[in-house]
Amino acid sequence: MQATSPRTKLWLGITCLVLGQWTLSLLDTAGKLLTQAGYHVVMIAWMRYTINTVFMAALLAPHYYRRHGQSILRTRRPGLQILRAMLLLLSTVVFFSVLKIVPLSEGTAMNFCAPLIVLAVSPWLLKEKSYPSRWVAVAVGFAGMLIVMRPGGNIVPAGVMLGIMSAIVFATVVVLTRKTNQFDHPMVTLFYGGLVGMIASSLVVPFFWSSHVPDTREWLILVSTGVTSTVGHFFVNSA
């Protein structure tokens, strides 16, 4: 069997990343709609991780076992997986908090600071080479973010601060994802992200539970958060 060339791998990674980010944008939209409906961000996160874990346990875990002959819970770096999963949960809660107080486009645009942070730290933390072309690409993306944000606009300071925090935490998750995938299969990383997030959020969600009974539309949106997060993060992890 012919080995996959580096260029083919590069384009495959780019394709996975684009598909993943597009799918995760559906998750962001669902989060915005649910916060507007009055659901607390912790409750939304709990639904997202619970459905995510059930979905993976029913479909991905058996597939992984048949293909690799071992449990999807088997990891070479359990501490690193748990740390990444906890930060991913924090990233979800913070970002949903951003979407609660700022428009969707501005909230998503602020997260575009994350690639700049990742590019800055990757030579030291990941031992990856940094090229001028990458800095140019990130600079163009950052300029686009500023155009969307319109500095001096009507975004409340709390939204800006949460947006910056969200970008920093998300950048940390991206770096840790790259580290965990050096030791474990992306599916293992994906499953730990959902499982730890579900357990941790289950401990606090009773304090933030909404008495509002979801209608059919809201149930569909809640369920979609688990599906889109699974598919989106699978593509991103694979990239």
C-alpha positions as CSV (number, residue, x, y, z in Angstrom):
1,M,0.0,0.0,0.0
2,Q,1.4,3.4,-1.0
3,A,2.1,5.8,1.9
4,T,0.1,9.0,2.0
5,S,2.3,11.9,0.8
6,P,2.8,14.9,3.1
7,R,1.0,17.2,0.7
8,T,-2.0,14.8,0.6
9,K,-2.0,14.8,4.4
10,L,-1.9,18.5,4.5
11,W,-4.9,18.9,2.2
12,L,-6.7,16.2,4.1
13,G,-6.0,18.1,7.4
14,I,-7.2,21.4,5.9
15,T,-10.4,19.7,4.7
16,C,-11.1,18.2,8.1
17,L,-10.5,21.5,9.8
18,V,-12.8,23.4,7.5
19,L,-15.6,20.8,8.0
20,G,-15.0,20.7,11.7
21,Q,-15.2,24.5,12.1
22,W,-18.3,24.7,9.9
23,T,-20.0,22.0,12.0
24,L,-19.0,23.7,15.3
25,S,-20.5,26.9,13.9
26,L,-23.9,25.1,14.1
27,L,-23.1,24.3,17.7
28,D,-22.4,28.0,18.3
29,T,-25.7,29.0,16.7
30,A,-27.6,26.4,18.9
31,G,-25.9,27.8,22.0
32,K,-27.0,31.4,21.0
33,L,-30.6,30.3,20.5
34,L,-30.7,28.4,23.8
35,T,-29.3,31.3,25.8
36,Q,-31.8,33.6,24.2
37,A,-34.5,31.1,25.3
38,G,-33.4,31.6,28.9
39,Y,-31.4,28.4,29.5
40,H,-28.3,28.8,31.7
41,V,-25.0,28.1,30.0
42,V,-24.2,25.3,32.5
43,M,-27.4,23.5,31.6
44,I,-26.7,23.9,27.9
45,A,-23.1,22.6,28.5
46,W,-24.5,19.6,30.4
47,M,-26.9,18.7,27.7
48,R,-24.2,19.1,25.1
49,Y,-21.7,16.8,26.9
50,T,-24.3,14.2,28.0
51,I,-25.8,13.8,24.5
52,N,-22.3,13.9,23.1
53,T,-21.2,11.0,25.4
54,V,-24.3,8.9,24.8
55,F,-24.0,9.4,21.1
56,M,-20.3,8.3,21.1
57,A,-20.9,5.4,23.5
58,A,-23.6,4.0,21.2
59,L,-21.9,4.5,17.9
60,L,-18.2,5.4,18.0
61,A,-17.0,3.3,21.0
62,P,-18.1,-0.1,19.4
63,H,-16.7,0.9,16.1
64,Y,-13.4,1.8,17.7
65,Y,-13.2,-1.5,19.6
66,R,-13.9,-3.5,16.4
67,R,-11.3,-1.6,14.5
68,H,-8.5,-1.3,17.1
69,G,-9.3,-4.3,19.5
70,Q,-9.3,-2.2,22.6
71,S,-11.5,0.0,24.7
72,I,-11.9,3.6,23.7
73,L,-11.1,4.5,27.4
74,R,-7.6,3.1,27.1
75,T,-5.2,6.0,27.0
76,R,-1.4,6.5,27.5
77,R,-1.9,9.9,29.1
78,P,-4.9,9.9,31.4
79,G,-3.9,13.0,33.3
80,L,-3.4,15.0,30.1
81,Q,-6.7,13.7,28.7
82,I,-8.6,14.8,31.8
83,L,-6.9,18.2,31.9
84,R,-7.8,18.8,28.3
85,A,-11.4,17.7,28.9
86,M,-11.8,20.0,31.8
87,L,-10.4,23.0,29.9
88,L,-12.7,22.1,27.0
89,L,-15.7,22.2,29.4
90,L,-14.5,25.6,30.7
91,S,-14.1,26.8,27.1
92,T,-17.7,25.7,26.3
93,V,-19.2,27.5,29.4
94,V,-17.2,30.7,28.8
95,F,-18.0,30.8,25.1
96,F,-21.7,30.3,25.7
97,S,-21.5,33.1,28.2
98,V,-20.0,35.3,25.5
99,L,-22.9,34.4,23.1
100,K,-25.4,35.3,25.9
101,I,-24.3,38.9,25.9
102,V,-22.9,39.7,22.4
103,P,-24.1,39.0,18.9
104,L,-23.1,35.6,17.4
105,S,-20.9,37.1,14.7
106,E,-18.9,39.2,17.1
107,G,-18.6,36.4,19.6
108,T,-17.3,34.0,17.0
109,A,-14.9,36.6,15.6
110,M,-13.3,37.1,19.0
111,N,-12.5,33.4,19.1
112,F,-10.4,34.0,16.0
113,C,-7.7,35.3,18.3
114,A,-7.0,31.7,19.3
115,P,-5.0,30.8,16.1
116,L,-2.7,33.8,16.8
117,I,-2.1,32.5,20.3
118,V,-1.5,28.9,19.1
119,L,0.9,30.1,16.4
120,A,2.8,32.1,19.0
121,V,3.3,29.2,21.5
122,S,3.5,26.2,19.1
123,P,7.3,26.5,18.5
124,W,8.0,26.2,22.2
125,L,5.2,23.9,23.4
126,L,4.8,21.7,20.3
127,K,8.3,22.1,18.8
128,E,6.7,23.0,15.5
129,K,8.3,25.3,12.9
130,S,6.9,28.8,12.4
131,Y,6.9,30.2,8.9
132,P,6.3,33.9,7.8
133,S,3.5,32.7,5.6
134,R,1.6,31.4,8.6
135,W,1.9,34.7,10.4
136,V,0.6,36.5,7.3
137,A,-2.4,34.2,7.2
138,V,-3.1,34.7,10.9
139,A,-2.7,38.5,10.5
140,V,-5.2,38.5,7.7
141,G,-7.6,36.5,9.8
142,F,-7.1,38.9,12.7
143,A,-7.8,41.9,10.5
144,G,-11.0,40.2,9.4
145,M,-11.9,39.8,13.1
146,L,-11.3,43.5,13.7
147,I,-13.6,44.3,10.7
148,V,-16.4,42.2,12.2
149,M,-15.8,43.5,15.7
150,R,-15.7,47.2,14.7
151,P,-13.5,48.4,17.6
152,G,-15.2,51.2,19.5
153,G,-18.7,49.7,18.7
154,N,-21.4,48.8,21.1
155,I,-20.1,45.5,22.6
156,V,-20.1,45.7,26.4
157,P,-16.7,45.4,28.1
158,A,-17.8,42.2,29.9
159,G,-18.4,40.6,26.5
160,V,-14.9,41.6,25.3
161,M,-13.2,40.3,28.4
162,L,-15.1,37.0,28.2
163,G,-14.3,36.8,24.5
164,I,-10.6,37.2,25.2
165,M,-10.7,34.6,27.9
166,S,-12.6,32.2,25.6
167,A,-9.9,32.6,22.9
168,I,-7.1,31.9,25.4
169,V,-8.8,28.8,26.9
170,F,-9.7,27.5,23.4
171,A,-6.1,28.0,22.2
172,T,-4.9,26.0,25.2
173,V,-7.4,23.2,24.3
174,V,-6.0,23.2,20.7
175,V,-2.4,22.8,21.9
176,L,-3.4,20.1,24.3
177,T,-5.4,18.3,21.6
178,R,-2.3,18.3,19.5
179,K,-0.3,16.8,22.4
180,T,-2.9,14.1,23.3
181,N,-3.2,13.0,19.7
182,Q,0.6,12.3,19.7
183,F,-0.1,9.6,22.2
184,D,-3.7,8.5,21.6
185,H,-6.1,8.1,18.7
186,P,-8.3,11.2,18.0
187,M,-11.4,9.1,18.9
188,V,-10.0,8.5,22.4
189,T,-9.4,12.2,22.9
190,L,-12.9,12.9,21.6
191,F,-14.5,10.4,24.0
192,Y,-12.6,11.7,27.0
193,G,-13.6,15.2,26.2
194,G,-17.3,14.2,26.3
195,L,-17.1,11.8,29.2
196,V,-15.2,14.1,31.6
197,G,-17.3,17.1,30.5
198,M,-20.5,15.1,31.3
199,I,-19.3,14.0,34.7
200,A,-18.0,17.4,35.8
201,S,-21.0,19.3,34.5
202,S,-23.4,16.8,36.2
203,L,-22.0,17.8,39.6
204,V,-23.0,21.4,39.2
205,V,-26.0,21.4,36.8
206,P,-28.6,20.9,39.6
207,F,-27.8,24.4,40.9
208,F,-28.5,25.9,37.5
209,W,-31.4,23.8,36.3
210,S,-34.2,25.7,34.5
211,S,-37.8,25.1,35.4
212,H,-38.7,25.9,31.8
213,V,-40.0,22.8,29.9
214,P,-38.5,22.7,26.4
215,D,-40.9,22.6,23.5
216,T,-40.2,20.4,20.5
217,R,-38.1,23.0,18.7
218,E,-35.9,23.5,21.8
219,W,-35.5,19.8,22.4
220,L,-34.2,19.4,18.8
221,I,-31.8,22.3,19.3
222,L,-30.6,20.7,22.6
223,V,-30.1,17.3,21.0
224,S,-28.3,18.9,18.1
225,T,-25.6,20.3,20.4
226,G,-24.4,16.8,21.2
227,V,-24.4,15.7,17.6
228,T,-22.7,18.7,16.1
229,S,-20.1,18.8,18.9
230,T,-19.2,15.1,18.3
231,V,-18.9,15.5,14.5
232,G,-17.2,18.9,14.7
233,H,-14.6,17.9,17.3
234,F,-13.9,14.6,15.5
235,F,-13.0,16.5,12.3
236,V,-10.9,19.1,14.3
237,N,-9.1,16.4,16.3
238,S,-8.4,14.4,13.1
239,A,-7.0,17.6,11.5
